[in-house]
């Protein structure tokens, strides 16, 4: 194991916040998830910014905001350009999650972190993959990764990251091994003792009910609410776990014995219809039991949801009669329809609220879950009924604010109109100058005005289209600054309309061929086609307010309000995560060499770590980091990347071992790049000093006739105290004085940190040690026999020994696998030995 593997935790460790981890595998940086929660904290994004240019890929495991909510922000505000990998359902449902979150906030406040266009731009970088599809990371690092089913949400993935050397890294958070109605469970059969396991402890210590008991409890609570003429709200996410509940309730509504068909079932979110359409097209990612056939052998789509009404606003929900059951987003109730409906319905004791998950502790849903666990059959205790909430709304402008808004809007519209007309005027002038001939000089056509009433020949009044031809001709004469030899004469002002062309011919405006007509909604004789009635000239057009909807100006208000909760509050777990006991056994069965526990509360993390320790895992290989910590998961504690110098590359002689594989033996030393640069600088200065000394010697010899010259000057090095020391720097990179190596500074350097990049530099020839030859390869004697036959030698096997030329030379392999060659010292013996050596790569 020689890989450098490190994990930087930015968020999602020992808490229930968003997940974001940066994995380093040698020189590649892989971002594992980039979630965001309703607090929209920017701290971990600021810590991540310095690493963004180094990121090679982003792996998304699940489509909810806790796993990918920060992706649009990283792309639009932080400059993330690395490719993003996710499965097809995560790509589609992830967009639905983010759209619904943005719409939910825009309904009540100004959301400035990113726009819907930023969301589209971010998801354009997503490269969609399938389960068990191997994706090779760009570059020559040899890192590849594979997505495997997680069983938690549609398209949710367990990522396996591998290197060519065989080390496996498994990123496994939020998984479910149990089969559900619309999803298959995850499987760990494909994992063979990974080197590193990155897993979570989310809700590992909480008990779970059996699926049958859980479904029965859900039906009982729904019936109790609707039979007392109340409305029931089921709080669920946007495009993940909502599919499981929608399919379950649709089946219950289709069963006449359940007694629910008389009530209305609603699925409410800003993107409800799109979620259902995507679910219909992704059946291959779901449980195979969903594929059913009716009596006519036609394929039945389980997400047709015949009994579910899709609503996207409060107005659509109000049209559905009560009592009704509403599947409502978002799950944490910090924003969206779930929070708004709770504020509207909580005061009626006939209504009910059913929570299906335990979100982060700061959310409204988490507070209601704690209240429901203390309640008596859904009825809250008296001290829990009053809660203080922050209410955010958009209200219409009134009075002075509305007048001020209209005044500013009128000013903006006037300015935009002026700029638009100015651009149109400039464009018209540019087109006119392009279409005019070189001989013509552009001049305005001056209409002739007079105080008298001009009459035409038939006695009618003359219209405004009266032009003074001579005035135009005079202006043309005056407009010309340079003298011209060509004569120009007055001409009738005929303006030829220029026809515009493009690459496909004449540009056609569709509005020129539109026939204005009106469609009567009454059916014709065919009863399928509407009747087209031509509009009469004397018929007045009826104004439809829906055709011209003016956006009302609004403002955002925020205030605190004490709310009395009189409705029933229930909690039924539908998170779709493996229970604690199963999770511990599955993860321990993988037998990973190292484990990093993330994503879970402190108590859950401590519980999982204690279980691994009790199961016999080495505690030194078991990590539970805090947010912001860096975990070194490399087996070797001190691994450094070393580059080859140009001098060493020039001297390397490779020998081919097999097709595409070559080896070479090198004798080199590890040095810092800064040390080499200093050596080169010192050598250059010494050369200059040496040349100067030689010039002085020549001058002295010429003047004094001396025959004795000075030797070469020793290299000069500036010491730490600024004094000059006379030391000879040897080719080995260490200071040598009087022929002995001075190791004092070398030891000092090894104790300190390595400052520069490490480089392999060739050893001087006098320092290269003698090594025994290494024979690399494993040739077969049968192949060598065929080679000898082609060369004209007689070769045959006798008891496993290859006899050549009637036994003059023999080659055999002993029990230890070493080849032995015997024969008389003749010319043929040395030729045969050379041929046999050629079958090896001798280093």
Order of alpha helices (4+ residues) and beta strands (2+ residues): beta-beta-beta-alpha-beta-alpha-alpha-beta-alpha-alpha-beta-beta-beta-beta-beta-beta-alpha-beta-alpha-beta-alpha-beta-beta-beta-alpha-beta-alpha-beta-alpha-beta-alpha-alpha-beta-beta-beta-beta-beta-beta-alpha-beta-alpha-beta-beta-beta-alpha-beta-beta-beta-alpha-beta-beta-beta-beta-beta-alpha-beta-beta-alpha-beta-beta-beta-beta-alpha-beta
